[in-house]
Amino acid sequence: MLVSTDPASNLQDVFELELSNKGTKIPNVEGLVVANFDPVEAANDYKESIVGPYSGKLPD
């Protein structure tokens, strides 16, 4: 897996694919997965995955 956290990452240009926090398989390169992490979005996704299931079930 190739990962970038650089806000000015050019991985999308190199691979000519839209990239996100989710891994994207690179066509014609067996086993290569690339992700372009937005640190704020990744933290929010993680927080939601932990807190979300309890939302509305526990007191604030």
Phi and psi restraints in degrees (range 20) as a CNS / XPLOR table:
assign (resid 1 and name C) (resid 2 and name N)
       (resid 2 and name CA) (resid 2 and name C) 1.0 -109.7 20.0 2
assign (resid 2 and name N) (resid 2 and name CA)
       (resid 2 and name C) (resid 3 and name N) 1.0 125.3 20.0 2
assign (resid 2 and name C) (resid 3 and name N)
       (resid 3 and name CA) (resid 3 and name C) 1.0 -128.4 20.0 2
assign (resid 3 and name N) (resid 3 and name CA)
       (resid 3 and name C) (resid 4 and name N) 1.0 140.2 20.0 2
assign (resid 3 and name C) (resid 4 and name N)
       (resid 4 and name CA) (resid 4 and name C) 1.0 -126.0 20.0 2
assign (resid 4 and name N) (resid 4 and name CA)
       (resid 4 and name C) (resid 5 and name N) 1.0 140.1 20.0 2
assign (resid 4 and name C) (resid 5 and name N)
       (resid 5 and name CA) (resid 5 and name C) 1.0 -116.0 20.0 2
assign (resid 5 and name N) (resid 5 and name CA)
       (resid 5 and name C) (resid 6 and name N) 1.0 7.5 20.0 2
assign (resid 5 and name C) (resid 6 and name N)
       (resid 6 and name CA) (resid 6 and name C) 1.0 -74.2 20.0 2
assign (resid 6 and name N) (resid 6 and name CA)
       (resid 6 and name C) (resid 7 and name N) 1.0 121.4 20.0 2
assign (resid 6 and name C) (resid 7 and name N)
       (resid 7 and name CA) (resid 7 and name C) 1.0 -58.9 20.0 2
assign (resid 7 and name N) (resid 7 and name CA)
       (resid 7 and name C) (resid 8 and name N) 1.0 -24.2 20.0 2
assign (resid 7 and name C) (resid 8 and name N)
       (resid 8 and name CA) (resid 8 and name C) 1.0 -104.4 20.0 2
assign (resid 8 and name N) (resid 8 and name CA)
       (resid 8 and name C) (resid 9 and name N) 1.0 27.1 20.0 2
assign (resid 8 and name C) (resid 9 and name N)
       (resid 9 and name CA) (resid 9 and name C) 1.0 -57.6 20.0 2
assign (resid 9 and name N) (resid 9 and name CA)
       (resid 9 and name C) (resid 10 and name N) 1.0 143.4 20.0 2
assign (resid 9 and name C) (resid 10 and name N)
       (resid 10 and name CA) (resid 10 and name C) 1.0 -112.9 20.0 2
assign (resid 10 and name N) (resid 10 and name CA)
       (resid 10 and name C) (resid 11 and name N) 1.0 19.4 20.0 2
assign (resid 10 and name C) (resid 11 and name N)
       (resid 11 and name CA) (resid 11 and name C) 1.0 -59.3 20.0 2
assign (resid 11 and name N) (resid 11 and name CA)
       (resid 11 and name C) (resid 12 and name N) 1.0 -35.4 20.0 2
assign (resid 11 and name C) (resid 12 and name N)
       (resid 12 and name CA) (resid 12 and name C) 1.0 -61.2 20.0 2
assign (resid 12 and name N) (resid 12 and name CA)
       (resid 12 and name C) (resid 13 and name N) 1.0 -37.6 20.0 2
assign (resid 12 and name C) (resid 13 and name N)
       (resid 13 and name CA) (resid 13 and name C) 1.0 -71.7 20.0 2
assign (resid 13 and name N) (resid 13 and name CA)
       (resid 13 and name C) (resid 14 and name N) 1.0 -41.0 20.0 2
assign (resid 13 and name C) (resid 14 and name N)
       (resid 14 and name CA) (resid 14 and name C) 1.0 -62.3 20.0 2
assign (resid 14 and name N) (resid 14 and name CA)
       (resid 14 and name C) (resid 15 and name N) 1.0 -45.8 20.0 2
assign (resid 14 and name C) (resid 15 and name N)
       (resid 15 and name CA) (resid 15 and name C) 1.0 -95.3 20.0 2
assign (resid 15 and name N) (resid 15 and name CA)
       (resid 15 and name C) (resid 16 and name N) 1.0 -3.5 20.0 2
assign (resid 15 and name C) (resid 16 and name N)
       (resid 16 and name CA) (resid 16 and name C) 1.0 52.1 20.0 2
assign (resid 16 and name N) (resid 16 and name CA)
       (resid 16 and name C) (resid 17 and name N) 1.0 44.5 20.0 2
assign (resid 16 and name C) (resid 17 and name N)
       (resid 17 and name CA) (resid 17 and name C) 1.0 -138.0 20.0 2
assign (resid 17 and name N) (resid 17 and name CA)
       (resid 17 and name C) (resid 18 and name N) 1.0 151.6 20.0 2
assign (resid 17 and name C) (resid 18 and name N)
       (resid 18 and name CA) (resid 18 and name C) 1.0 -77.9 20.0 2
assign (resid 18 and name N) (resid 18 and name CA)
       (resid 18 and name C) (resid 19 and name N) 1.0 124.6 20.0 2
assign (resid 18 and name C) (resid 19 and name N)
       (resid 19 and name CA) (resid 19 and name C) 1.0 -115.0 20.0 2
assign (resid 19 and name N) (resid 19 and name CA)
       (resid 19 and name C) (resid 20 and name N) 1.0 156.8 20.0 2
assign (resid 19 and name C) (resid 20 and name N)
       (resid 20 and name CA) (resid 20 and name C) 1.0 -146.7 20.0 2
assign (resid 20 and name N) (resid 20 and name CA)
       (resid 20 and name C) (resid 21 and name N) 1.0 -166.7 20.0 2
assign (resid 20 and name C) (resid 21 and name N)
       (resid 21 and name CA) (resid 21 and name C) 1.0 -68.2 20.0 2
assign (resid 21 and name N) (resid 21 and name CA)
       (resid 21 and name C) (resid 22 and name N) 1.0 -20.5 20.0 2
assign (resid 21 and name C) (resid 22 and name N)
       (resid 22 and name CA) (resid 22 and name C) 1.0 -86.3 20.0 2
assign (resid 22 and name N) (resid 22 and name CA)
       (resid 22 and name C) (resid 23 and name N) 1.0 141.9 20.0 2
assign (resid 22 and name C) (resid 23 and name N)
       (resid 23 and name CA) (resid 23 and name C) 1.0 -65.0 20.0 2
assign (resid 23 and name N) (resid 23 and name CA)
       (resid 23 and name C) (resid 24 and name N) 1.0 140.2 20.0 2
assign (resid 23 and name C) (resid 24 and name N)
       (resid 24 and name CA) (resid 24 and name C) 1.0 -118.2 20.0 2
assign (resid 24 and name N) (resid 24 and name CA)
       (resid 24 and name C) (resid 25 and name N) 1.0 124.4 20.0 2
assign (resid 24 and name C) (resid 25 and name N)
       (resid 25 and name CA) (resid 25 and name C) 1.0 -70.0 20.0 2
assign (resid 25 and name N) (resid 25 and name CA)
       (resid 25 and name C) (resid 26 and name N) 1.0 136.4 20.0 2
assign (resid 25 and name C) (resid 26 and name N)
       (resid 26 and name CA) (resid 26 and name C) 1.0 -92.0 20.0 2
assign (resid 26 and name N) (resid 26 and name CA)
       (resid 26 and name C) (resid 27 and name N) 1.0 120.0 20.0 2
assign (resid 26 and name C) (resid 27 and name N)
       (resid 27 and name CA) (resid 27 and name C) 1.0 -60.8 20.0 2
assign (resid 27 and name N) (resid 27 and name CA)
       (resid 27 and name C) (resid 28 and name N) 1.0 145.1 20.0 2
assign (resid 27 and name C) (resid 28 and name N)
       (resid 28 and name CA) (resid 28 and name C) 1.0 68.3 20.0 2
assign (resid 28 and name N) (resid 28 and name CA)
       (resid 28 and name C) (resid 29 and name N) 1.0 7.2 20.0 2
assign (resid 28 and name C) (resid 29 and name N)
       (resid 29 and name CA) (resid 29 and name C) 1.0 -128.8 20.0 2
assign (resid 29 and name N) (resid 29 and name CA)
       (resid 29 and name C) (resid 30 and name N) 1.0 91.1 20.0 2
assign (resid 29 and name C) (resid 30 and name N)
       (resid 30 and name CA) (resid 30 and name C) 1.0 -57.5 20.0 2
assign (resid 30 and name N) (resid 30 and name CA)
       (resid 30 and name C) (resid 31 and name N) 1.0 127.3 20.0 2
assign (resid 30 and name C) (resid 31 and name N)
       (resid 31 and name CA) (resid 31 and name C) 1.0 84.2 20.0 2
assign (resid 31 and name N) (resid 31 and name CA)
       (resid 31 and name C) (resid 32 and name N) 1.0 -1.8 20.0 2
assign (resid 31 and name C) (resid 32 and name N)
       (resid 32 and name CA) (resid 32 and name C) 1.0 -93.8 20.0 2
assign (resid 32 and name N) (resid 32 and name CA)
       (resid 32 and name C) (resid 33 and name N) 1.0 124.5 20.0 2
assign (resid 32 and name C) (resid 33 and name N)
       (resid 33 and name CA) (resid 33 and name C) 1.0 -123.1 20.0 2
assign (resid 33 and name N) (resid 33 and name CA)
       (resid 33 and name C) (resid 34 and name N) 1.0 135.4 20.0 2
assign (resid 33 and name C) (resid 34 and name N)
       (resid 34 and name CA) (resid 34 and name C) 1.0 -125.0 20.0 2
assign (resid 34 and name N) (resid 34 and name CA)
       (resid 34 and name C) (resid 35 and name N) 1.0 139.2 20.0 2
assign (resid 34 and name C) (resid 35 and name N)
       (resid 35 and name CA) (resid 35 and name C) 1.0 -135.3 20.0 2
assign (resid 35 and name N) (resid 35 and name CA)
       (resid 35 and name C) (resid 36 and name N) 1.0 142.6 20.0 2
assign (resid 35 and name C) (resid 36 and name N)
       (resid 36 and name CA) (resid 36 and name C) 1.0 -117.5 20.0 2
assign (resid 36 and name N) (resid 36 and name CA)
       (resid 36 and name C) (resid 37 and name N) 1.0 91.7 20.0 2
assign (resid 36 and name C) (resid 37 and name N)
       (resid 37 and name CA) (resid 37 and name C) 1.0 -77.3 20.0 2
assign (resid 37 and name N) (resid 37 and name CA)
       (resid 37 and name C) (resid 38 and name N) 1.0 129.8 20.0 2
assign (resid 37 and name C) (resid 38 and name N)
       (resid 38 and name CA) (resid 38 and name C) 1.0 -94.3 20.0 2
assign (resid 38 and name N) (resid 38 and name CA)
       (resid 38 and name C) (resid 39 and name N) 1.0 110.7 20.0 2
assign (resid 38 and name C) (resid 39 and name N)
       (resid 39 and name CA) (resid 39 and name C) 1.0 -56.1 20.0 2
assign (resid 39 and name N) (resid 39 and name CA)
       (resid 39 and name C) (resid 40 and name N) 1.0 -38.1 20.0 2
assign (resid 39 and name C) (resid 40 and name N)
       (resid 40 and name CA) (resid 40 and name C) 1.0 -68.3 20.0 2
assign (resid 40 and name N) (resid 40 and name CA)
       (resid 40 and name C) (resid 41 and name N) 1.0 -45.9 20.0 2
assign (resid 40 and name C) (resid 41 and name N)
       (resid 41 and name CA) (resid 41 and name C) 1.0 -64.1 20.0 2
assign (resid 41 and name N) (resid 41 and name CA)
       (resid 41 and name C) (resid 42 and name N) 1.0 -40.9 20.0 2
assign (resid 41 and name C) (resid 42 and name N)
       (resid 42 and name CA) (resid 42 and name C) 1.0 -63.4 20.0 2
assign (resid 42 and name N) (resid 42 and name CA)
       (resid 42 and name C) (resid 43 and name N) 1.0 -41.1 20.0 2
assign (resid 42 and name C) (resid 43 and name N)
       (resid 43 and name CA) (resid 43 and name C) 1.0 -65.7 20.0 2
assign (resid 43 and name N) (resid 43 and name CA)
       (resid 43 and name C) (resid 44 and name N) 1.0 -41.7 20.0 2
assign (resid 43 and name C) (resid 44 and name N)
       (resid 44 and name CA) (resid 44 and name C) 1.0 -65.2 20.0 2
assign (resid 44 and name N) (resid 44 and name CA)
       (resid 44 and name C) (resid 45 and name N) 1.0 -40.7 20.0 2
assign (resid 44 and name C) (resid 45 and name N)
       (resid 45 and name CA) (resid 45 and name C) 1.0 -61.9 20.0 2
assign (resid 45 and name N) (resid 45 and name CA)
       (resid 45 and name C) (resid 46 and name N) 1.0 -43.4 20.0 2
assign (resid 45 and name C) (resid 46 and name N)
       (resid 46 and name CA) (resid 46 and name C) 1.0 -64.1 20.0 2
assign (resid 46 and name N) (resid 46 and name CA)
       (resid 46 and name C) (resid 47 and name N) 1.0 -45.9 20.0 2
assign (resid 46 and name C) (resid 47 and name N)
       (resid 47 and name CA) (resid 47 and name C) 1.0 -58.2 20.0 2
assign (resid 47 and name N) (resid 47 and name CA)
       (resid 47 and name C) (resid 48 and name N) 1.0 -45.2 20.0 2
assign (resid 47 and name C) (resid 48 and name N)
       (resid 48 and name CA) (resid 48 and name C) 1.0 -64.5 20.0 2
assign (resid 48 and name N) (resid 48 and name CA)
       (resid 48 and name C) (resid 49 and name N) 1.0 -36.0 20.0 2
assign (resid 48 and name C) (resid 49 and name N)
       (resid 49 and name CA) (resid 49 and name C) 1.0 -67.8 20.0 2
assign (resid 49 and name N) (resid 49 and name CA)
       (resid 49 and name C) (resid 50 and name N) 1.0 -27.5 20.0 2
assign (resid 49 and name C) (resid 50 and name N)
       (resid 50 and name CA) (resid 50 and name C) 1.0 -89.3 20.0 2
assign (resid 50 and name N) (resid 50 and name CA)
       (resid 50 and name C) (resid 51 and name N) 1.0 -46.3 20.0 2
assign (resid 50 and name C) (resid 51 and name N)
       (resid 51 and name CA) (resid 51 and name C) 1.0 -86.7 20.0 2
assign (resid 51 and name N) (resid 51 and name CA)
       (resid 51 and name C) (resid 52 and name N) 1.0 -34.4 20.0 2
assign (resid 51 and name C) (resid 52 and name N)
       (resid 52 and name CA) (resid 52 and name C) 1.0 -50.4 20.0 2
assign (resid 52 and name N) (resid 52 and name CA)
       (resid 52 and name C) (resid 53 and name N) 1.0 -47.3 20.0 2
assign (resid 52 and name C) (resid 53 and name N)
       (resid 53 and name CA) (resid 53 and name C) 1.0 -61.4 20.0 2
assign (resid 53 and name N) (resid 53 and name CA)
       (resid 53 and name C) (resid 54 and name N) 1.0 -19.5 20.0 2
assign (resid 53 and name C) (resid 54 and name N)
       (resid 54 and name CA) (resid 54 and name C) 1.0 -100.8 20.0 2
assign (resid 54 and name N) (resid 54 and name CA)
       (resid 54 and name C) (resid 55 and name N) 1.0 -3.2 20.0 2
assign (resid 54 and name C) (resid 55 and name N)
       (resid 55 and name CA) (resid 55 and name C) 1.0 -60.9 20.0 2
assign (resid 55 and name N) (resid 55 and name CA)
       (resid 55 and name C) (resid 56 and name N) 1.0 126.7 20.0 2
assign (resid 55 and name C) (resid 56 and name N)
       (resid 56 and name CA) (resid 56 and name C) 1.0 82.1 20.0 2
assign (resid 56 and name N) (resid 56 and name CA)
       (resid 56 and name C) (resid 57 and name N) 1.0 -3.2 20.0 2
assign (resid 56 and name C) (resid 57 and name N)
       (resid 57 and name CA) (resid 57 and name C) 1.0 -104.9 20.0 2
assign (resid 57 and name N) (resid 57 and name CA)
       (resid 57 and name C) (resid 58 and name N) 1.0 -20.8 20.0 2
assign (resid 57 and name C) (resid 58 and name N)
       (resid 58 and name CA) (resid 58 and name C) 1.0 -118.0 20.0 2
assign (resid 58 and name N) (resid 58 and name CA)
       (resid 58 and name C) (resid 59 and name N) 1.0 154.9 20.0 2
assign (resid 58 and name C) (resid 59 and name N)
       (resid 59 and name CA) (resid 59 and name C) 1.0 -61.5 20.0 2
assign (resid 59 and name N) (resid 59 and name CA)
       (resid 59 and name C) (resid 60 and name N) 1.0 147.8 20.0 2
